[in-house]
Amino acid sequence: MPNSTEKTMMILRCVSDGKGNPVSLEKISMETGINKSTASHIVSKLTEGGYLQKISHSLGYTVGAELHLLTRYGRYGEEIIRECHPILEYLSRKSGHTSVFSILSGSRKYIIDRVSPEGIYTDESASIISDDIYRTVTGRVLLAHIPRDQAMSIYGTLPKPDSASWQEATSLDGYLRELSEIKKQSCYSIKPEGSRFLWHSFACPIYRGKKLIGAIGLAIRGTDAVDYEENERKYTELMMKCKRELERRLNFT
């Protein structure tokens, strides 16, 4: 059962997911699984502190000024993005597809920068996007390159992947075997497979010295995704070129 701190974080995330639209107390309670009385108490305290703003009794709450103030020092990962964004632009331009840079924070994976010529994201204005760690190619690469005990802790914290998201990792032994195999590959890819994976996706870990800082990814869709055997070598070479250049820039600066 979540403690009070975890419940507070769940409520803040729920309201933030409203993307500026008010979220009612009933919806907060339903989506977080926190009973309405407890949710009301936490929401009241957050509103008093300015972290939430009450729009009306019926409409509910939005993110408050104090929560916005916490992000006043700029975009998350700004230093990395300055070096990464030109590489993502090059990768997207050369491939004609979507490139991303993902990081791991705690047990969650986030996209902190992307270039999406096809406009595949529903919220293009968001500076940071929470994303699936098991289903995505960058998520798996990040898991494969963190310490084993950390990867096991995440597996114990998050809901287990189901067969639709990662069939080979539905057990802990299978999960660890998968991570071991992924780590052996300089550029890991997930190929289209029926309705499970519609894109051919590639990812490489990015290091600054010996420290893993994130993963660069490329999502191929359309006819290029179908013809993955013909294009796999081309995109792998492009990914490795971008990985080497980004790591050179990060280690130089």
N, C-alpha and C positions, 0 to 999 in steps of 0.2 A: 504494500500500500504506500502511495507517495507520501512523503512528509510535507510539512507546511511550505518549506522552501521549494520543493519540486512542484507543489500545487500552484504556487505563485508564478513559477516559470511557465507552467502549462497555460495558465490564464493569460499571461502576457503574450505568449505565442499565438493563442487563439484569437485574441483581439487584433494582433498585428497581421494575422492572416486575412483579416477583413479588408486589408488594403485601403484603409481610409473610410470604409463604410462602417456605420455603427453596428456593434454586435450586442445582441440582447443578453441579459442575464440568463434567460432560459437556454439560449444557444450555447453560451459559455459552459453552463452546467452539463448540457447534453454532450457537447463535443469533448469535454475534458473528463467526463465521468465523475466530477466532483459534485457532491450534493448541493442543492441550491442555497441552503443556509450557510454552508461553509464558503461557497463561491461568493455569496453576497458580502460576507465579512471581509474576505481578501480583497475583493473589488473595491469596497469602501475605503480600505486602508490605502490601496494603490491610487485611488482618486484623490484622497486627502494629500498624498505626497506629490501629486501632479503627474504620476506615471500613466494614469488613465484619465480620460476626460468624459464626463457624463453628458450625453447629448440630450436625452430625455428618458423618462421612466420607461416608455414603451419602446423607443428605438435602441437604447442601450449606450454602449461606450466605444470610444475610439482611443488610439494611442495619444497620451498626453504630452505636454510641452517638456516636462522633465525627462521623459524617455528619449525624446528627440535630442535634448540637450546632451545626453550621454554620448551621442555620436558626433559631437561638434568638431572633433579633431580630424574629420575627413572620412573618406571611404575606407572600409575595412581592407587591409592588405595593400594600402596605397603604394608603398615602396616596391612591393613585388609587381603590382599592376603596371607601374611605370616602365619596368623592364619587359614585362610579359606582353603587354597589349600590342606593340608593333609586331611581335612574333605571331600572335594570334591573327592579326590582320593579314600577314604574309601567308600563313597557313590556310586561311579561309580563301584568300584570293587565288592561290595556286591550285587549291583543290576544288573551289566552287561550293564548299560545304561549310558546316558549322564547326567552329573551334571553341574550346573552353579551357579555362584553368580552374581546377578544383583543389580545395584544401580540406583537411580533416581537423575538426575542433571538437574535443571531447569524443563523443561517440557519433557525431553527426558529420555528414559531408555537405559542403557548400560549394556552389559555383560562384567565384568572386569576380570573374571577368569572362566575357565571351564575345565572339563576333559571329553574328547569325544572319547571313545574307538572305536566308529564306524566311526569317521572322518566325521561327518555330516556338519561341517562348511566349506564353500568354501574358506575361508582365514584363515587357521589354524595358520599362523604366526602373525596375528593381536593380539596385546595385549589388545585391547578394541574394542568391537563391538556394533554399534548402532542397537537397536532391536525394534520391534513393541511393544508398550506399552499396546494396547487394546487386541490384539489377544493372547498374551502370558500369561501363568499362573503367572510368577513372576511379570510381568507388572501390572496385576490386583491386586495382593497382595500388591505391593508397593502403588498403588493408594488408596487401602482400608485402609491403615495404616498411611497415611499422614493426616494433618488437613483437615477438610471438605472444607474450603474456598480455600485451595491450590488445592484440587482435582477438584473443580468447575472451578478454573482458568485454569487448564490444559485442561479441557473439552472445555472451551471457546477459547483456543489458538490453539489447534490441530484440524485437520479435524475430524468431528464426526465419530465414528465407524459405519460401515455399517452392514447390516444384516449378511453378510458373516463372518465378524470378531467378532462381538459381538451383536447378534440380540436383546438381552434384554436391551442393553444400547444405543439404537439409539435415545432416548430422554433423557433429563437431569434428569427427575424424575426416569426413569428406571435405568439410570446410578447410581444415588445415592442409589436406593434400592439395586442394585447389590453389591455396595461397602459395604453397611451395612451388607448384608448377608455374604459376604466374610470375613469381619472382625470378625464375630462370630466364624469362623472356625480356629482351631489351625493349621490345614494343609488343604489348599484349593487344589482342583483338578479339572481338565477339562478332561472329558471322550471323547473317540473317537465318532465322530458323522458324518457319511458319509464322504464327501470330505472336510468338514470344519475343523475337527480335526482328523488327522491321528494317533496322539500319545495320550497316556494317561499321562498327565502331573501333577506334584505335586509341591507345593511351600509353604514355611513357611517364615514369616517375621523374621528378625534377629535384635535384639536390643542390644545396649550397654547401660546398665542402662535403662533409659526411652526414649532414643533416637533411632529412627529407622535408621539403617545404610544400610540396603539392604534386599535382599531376596535370599534364597537358593532354587534351583529348580532341578527337576529331570524329564527327558523326556523319557518315555517308548515307545518303538516301536516294531513292529513285533508281534508275537503271544501273548506276554505278554500284549500288548496294547489291543488286541482283547478280551482277557480273563480278563478284568479289574475287574469284580466282585470277581473273585477268588483271585486276587493279590492286590486289593486295600488296604486291611488291612495290608498286609505284607509291602507294600511300605510306607504306612502312618506311621507305627511304626518305620521304618527305617529313614524316614525323621525327625520325632520327636526326635529320638535319636541323629541325627546329629545336629539338631537345638539346643538342650540342651547343647551338648558338645561345639559347636562353641560359643554360648553365654557365657558359663562358661569360655572359654579361653579368649574371648574378655573382659569380665568383670574382670578377674583375672589380665590381663596385664595392 
